Structure formats: structure tokens, C-alpha cells
Amino acid sequence: MSATAATDLLRRARDARAAGQREHAQQLLERLVARQSQHRKALAALGMLRMERGDAAGALSALAKAAQLDPTDRDVVTRLADAAEAAGQADKALRLLARLVDQDPTDPHRRAALGQLQLARGRAPEAAATLQRAATLAPRSARIHRTLGAALSHLDRHRESYEAYARALELRPDHAGVHTSIANVLESLGCPNEARVHRERAVALAPADPHVAWQAKSHKRYQADDPQIHALEAALEQEWLPAASQPLARLALAKMHDDAGDVAAAAAHARAAKVQRAEELARRDLAYDPTANEQRAAHTARLGADALVARHEDTAAPSAPRNVLIAGLPRAGKSLLEHRLARHPLVAAGNERRYPADLQRLAADRVGTGYPACLPELADRDIAALREELAARVNATVAEVVGEPLPVEGALCNTLPANDELVALVALLDPRTVLVSVERDPRDVLLANFLQWFPNNQPFAATVSGLVHRYDVSLRLIEVWERWLPGPVVRVRYEDLTATPDEPVAQVLEACGLPWDDACADVPDASGQVTASPMDKPDLGQPVHRTFVGMWQRWAEHLPELFDAIDAAGLVERHQQRTPGRVRTAAPVAAG
């Protein structure tokens, strides 16, 4: 193929893409690449087009070749990181990007792409260091500062994260995504009013952006004639949105139609979103595997119980406030409980701080095996070192959240989604640890999860069967810890938190050895009833409305497959049989 013919084919492909004819554009580019396999511009365009159409693996293949042909192309290197993350092949791209960085350590965009992938692989400390260097090399890159903000937020360094996002916003004041990112970190810093301003600005800038719409969903009530609904519907109908963004757009539309009173349309969008999301996860080999999760939970329960029994007489003088791990499915009410507890002068809200998960990795590294296999293998010196690390993390988190130390009689709450697995390790290191299981009517909580967007984790929420299985596995894990943990265990029902919240809060405080404080008392609701959506999060600073209880009833006829599966598994009966309150006050006695 002549150079002129190749240029003409590339131009036609670009015109087709601009006209929304992505399939035709891809066919033209694939024809060009088949004849000129080293055509860098065609490979780059093909990779970006494949990403838009949801073929992350194909995009990664084309972009990797383009990056090797010209590692100075910042767009290609950046998109390479996006494709690798979406395709679940970050390790392969990490090696390529590391080589590219070695070739030119002064190129900030190669470093930024490397940092992005390090973050995707859970290597947040490395990512932050890589991105800080990239930001120094390119101080006027809003994208680099924004990615740095995300890495710092992952490390719970929220004030530094805010500074990075603020710098990105200074450079790109009209970038909707930056406004959304800074709103998220402002909420983490306890500044909801400031966060709301940025969310509203993001919506004004990009009403058809699915990420902006989703982030704004809990801060806006939609009417049927809202222009944002029409903008998102048009983006879907005219195929403007990349395939990977379509499930998120549909879930945002589900929230909007539910607000507007059209539950049938909301359910249709939600169902379509879940089908697309499940297909995407399957392509990336990230689909929820019930058998593997069943085995992992059983392994965690057996080895965790064995380790707790073997060390049931361990004692150590506390050097930090006790840990209160609040477990439960997403949207079960963990944050509601934590917010009320944190009104107490001796309790701090750690939110989803990742230090328990960090301890999990450190424990596995010390023994040289994975988690939970490392639990019974931890020697006395390992326990001592990890106990010291836990105390340091707890004290540092308290200092960040409260602004000053708490005495060892105080408590730090944590609401990580994986607390049902992590509590065995934390209790080994701090036998005073209190486990709180927050439990909600399975029809409400599984509906809320069905309608929720989980970008990088929680694959169980992509299917009805996954939701039901995850609920069952989590509950069985909690039942094991109720028997074997050395510290107190408390069951709290979401429904009680919305009706008589003082009682469950007092029970948790008592389990922590703390007296009641009137700051924790319920605030009378003088605002009357509100119409709420299962996708909303109650405003933590306001009275909790009872309208968040029994929300499944409006959806029952529109999502029968979900509620039939819940009934078939007997989840409602199990929930009703679990009496709320303090389960155990004394440490278990070792068998034998």
C-alpha cells in the first residue's frame, strides 16, 4: 500500500469515527494495519477506537505496539495505561512502561502512565512516589496532578490529595472530572457543602458525562423533564459513549427515572447496566466466582479461628485506641452507625481507611504465604512487629481525623468492605477489637447493591446470583467470628438505626467500655417524610428518614428475578432470626 493510500484510509477512518460510525472506522483501521503493521498512527487510532468499543484487550495490543514505535507520544502512553487497567493486564504494561521510563527518566508522561498502573495494581505508595516525580517534571499537567490526588487519597492522605486536586483545578478550572474528584476528597475531609458546590459545577459543565451524573446522584432530585436525563439518553442512543461507560450511564439514568417516579424505566436501565457490566467483567476475567469465594471464606474462617484459639491468652499493653471494625455489605448502614458513634469525644471515624488491608499484606509478606494461610504461621516476633505497626497506623489515623491523640481507652472505627475477612488478623494483634455487624433487610440492601456502581471491585454486584451468594458468605463468616473472636461482637440492624438509633449506639459504646455521651443522641426529625431512592445515601448530618426502610416494595414487580432469588435462598428468614444486640461479652474458651 502506498503512503498516499494509507493516508487516505486513515483520513476516512477518522471521518467515520467523528460521524459516530465506529464499527466502520475500526474496519478501515484494521485493513490499514493488516497491510502496514508498523503504521504508528493507525495503531494508535485503532487502540483508542477499540477502547471506545469496549475491547480493552485489543486496545492494549495495538497501543503497546504504537508505544514501542514512538514512546514520546504522550496520548498513546497514557491510553496504554487506561487499556491495561481495563483489560486486567496491568502487569504486562507495567513492565513495558518501566522500560520506557528507564529509557527517558525525564519524560513526565511515561512516569504518569506508570504511576497510574501502579495505583491500579494496589501499589499506592509506589504510585504516589512515581506521580510526585512526574508532577515535579510537569508542574502544569492537570491530568498528572489529578492522578496524584487519587494516589494520595488511596493512602488516606486526604489533605495532600486535596492540594493535588486543587492544583489540577487551578490548571483546568472547567474540567468536570477534576470538580468531581475534588468533591470526593472534600467529603472525606468533612466538607459536604463545599463538595456540593463542585458537584453542581461538574454537572453544569458536563451533563452527559456518566461519571459526573453518578457522582451527583445523591445531591440532586430529578424531574421527568430534567435536561440531564435527555442528555444522557441521547448519548446512549447515538452511541457517543464508550462501551465501558455505558453501564454507569444506565445506572445514573435508573436513579433519575426513579426520582421522576418511573420505576419501570429505572429497572430497565438497571437491568441493562448489569448485563453490560457482567459481560465486561467476564471479558476481563474478573467475573465473580462463587466457588472460589466460597473456598476463600471457608479457608479464612478455619485458619482464622485456629489462630485465635491458639493465641487466646495473648495479652499486650495497649498503645493505641481500640479498633472497632464495622462489617456488612455496602449500603447496609455502616457509615450511618460510624457517624453517630464518632460524635462521642473518645471515638474517631476512620471511614474506609486501608490500614487493616495493609496489615494483611504485611502479614503475608512476613510469612511468605498469602492471606489467610499466613495467620497460623505468624511467630511471636511477627505478631509483635505487626502489633506495633497496627498501633502506629491507628494513632496516625486518629491524629489525621481528630487533629489530636486519643487515649488508649478511646476507639477508632473502620468500615472497609473486607472487614468480615480482616477482623481475624486485627483481633490477633489487638484482642480488644470490637466487631460490629450491621445488617439490613436483604431485599433493601441487595436492591441497593444491584443499583450501585462499583468501578474496580465488588464483582458480586454485577449479577443477581452473585449478590445472593455474597450476602450468604459474609453472614456465615460473621457467625464464625461471633464464636471465636476474643473481644465483643455486636449486631446492629439498619432498621433500628433509623427508628431508635440511641439503643444500638449505646450497645456499641458499652462494648467499647465507653460511657454514653449526649452528643451521640438522636436528633428529632422535624422535616417530615421525603421521597428517597435506593441509590441515595442518607445525609449523615441530618436525621435518618424511615423512607429508606422497605424501599424494595416499589421495585418488587419490576425486578422479580432479584426478589425471587432472595426468597429462594431464605435470606429474609435468616435476617429476621438474628437478634440484634450484643452477642457475647466474654472471650471464648479454647477447645480441648
Residue, then its C-alpha position, 0 to 999 in steps of 0.5 A: m500500500s502506498a503512503t498516499a493510500a494509507t493516508d487516505l484510509l486513515r483520513r476516512a477512518r477518522d471521518a467515520r469515527a467523528a460521524g459516530q460510525r465506529e464499527h466502520a472506522q475500526q474496519l478501515l483501521e484494521r485493513l490499514v494495519a493488516r497491510q502496514s503493521q508498523h503504521r504508528k498512527a493507525l495503531a494508535a487510532l485503532g487502540m483508542l477506537r477499540m477502547e471506545r468499543g469496549d475491547a480493552a484487550g485489543a486496545l492494549s495490543a495495538l497501543a503497546k505496539a504504537a508505544q514501542l514505535d514512538p514512546t514520546d507520544r504522550d496520548v498513546v502512553t497514557r491510553l496504554a495505561d487506561a487499556a491495561e487497567a481495563a483489560g486486567q493486564a496491568d502487569k504486562a504494561l507495567r513492565l513495558l512502561a518501566r522500560l520506557v521510563d528507564q529509557d527517558p527518566t525525564d519524560p513526565h508522561r511515561r512516569a504518569a502512565l506508570g504511576q497510574l498502573q501502579l495505583a491500579r495494581g494496589r501499589a499506592p505508595e509506589a504510585a504516589a512516589t512515581l506521580q510526585r516525580a512526574a508532577t515535579l517534571a510537569p508542574r502544569s499537567a492537570r491530568i498528572h496532578r489529578t492522578l496524584g490526588a487519587a494516589l494520595s487519597h488511596l493512602d488516606r492522605h486526604r489533605e495532600s490529595y486535596e492540594a493535588y486536586a486543587r492544583a489540577l483545578e487551578l490548571r483546568p478550572d472547567h474540567a468536570g472530572v477534576h470538580t468531581s474528584i475534588a468533591n470526593v476528597l472534600e467529603s472525606l475531609g468533612c466538607p459536604n457543602e463545599a463538595r456540593v458546590h463542585r458537584e453542581r459545577a461538574v454537572a453544569l459543565a458536563p451533563a452527559d458525562p456518566h461519571v459526573a451524573w453518578q457522582a451527583k446522584s445523591h445531591k440532586r432530585y430529578q424531574a421527568d423533564d430534567p435536561q440531564i436525563h435527555a442528555l444522557e439518553a441521547a448519548l446512549e442512543q447515538e452511541w457517543l459513549p464508550a462501551a465501558s461507560q455505558p453501564l454507569a450511564r444506565l445506572a445514573l439514568a435508573k436513579m433519575h427515572d426513579d426520582a421522576g417516579d418511573v420505576a419501570a424505566a429505572a429497572a430497565h436501565a438497571r437491568a441493562a447496566k448489569v448485563q453490560r457490566a457482567e459481560e465486561l467483567a467476564r471479558r476481563d476475567l474478573a467475573y465473580d466466582p462463587t466457588a472460589n469465594e466460597q473456598r476463600a471464606a471457608h479457608t479464612a474462617r478455619l485458619g482464622a479461628d485456629a489462630l485465635v484459639a491458639r493465641h487466646e491468652d495473648t495479652a499486650a499493653p495497649s498503645a493505641p485506641r481500640n479498633v472497632l471494625i464495622a462489617g456488612l455489605p455496602r449500603a447496609g448502614k455502616s457509615l450511618l452507625e460510624h457517624r453517630l458513634a464518632r460524635h462521642p469525644l473518645v471515638a474517631a471515624g476512620n471511614e474506609r481507611r486501608y490500614p487493616a488491608d495493609l496489615q494483611r499484606l504485611a502479614a503475608d509478606r512476613v510469612g511468605t504465604g498469602y492471606p489467610a494461610c499466613l495467620p497460623e504461621l505468624a511467630d511471636r516476633d511477627i505478631a509483635a512487629l505487626r502489633e506495633e505497626l497496627a498501633a502506629r497506623v491507628n494513632a496516625t489515623v486518629a491524629e489525621v481525623v481528630g487533629e489530636p491523640l486519643p487515649v488508649e481507652g478511646a476507639l477508632c472505627n473502620t468500615l472497609p468492605a473486607n472487614d468480615e475477612l480482616v477482623a481475624l488478623v486485627a483481633l490477633l494483634d489487638p484482642r480488644t477489637v470490637l466487631v460490629s455487624v450491621e445488617r439490613d433487610p436483604r431485599d433493601v440492601l441487595l436492591a441497593n447493591f444491584l443499583q450501585w456502581f462499583p468501578n474496580n471491585q465488588p464483582f458480586a454486584a454485577t449479577v443477581s446470583g452473585l449478590v445472593h451468594r455474597y450476602d450468604v458468605s459474609l453472614r456465615l463468616i460473621e457467625v464464625w467470628e461471633r464464636w471465636l473472636p476474643g473481644p465483643v461482637v455486636r449486631v446492629r440492624y439498619e432498621d433500628l438505626t433509623a427508628t431508635p438509633d440511641e439503643p444500638v449506639a449505646q450497645v456499641l459504646e458499652a462494648c467499647g467500655l465507653p460511657w454514653d455521651d449526649a452528643c451521640a443522641d438522636v436528633p428529632d426529625a422535624s422535616g417530615q417524610v421525603t421521597a428517597s431512592p435506593m441509590d441515595k445515601p442518607d445525609l449523615g448530618q441530618p436525621v435518618h428518614r424511615t423512607f429508606v426502610g422497605m424501599w424494595q416494595r416499589w421495585a418488587e414487580h419490576l425486578p422479580e428475578l432479584f426478589d425471587a432469588i432472595d426468597a429462594a435462598g431464605l435470606v429474609e428468614r435468616h435476617q429476621q432470626r438474628t437478634p440484634g444486640r450484643v452477642r457475647t461479652a466474654a472471650p471464648v474458651a479454647a477447645g480441648 
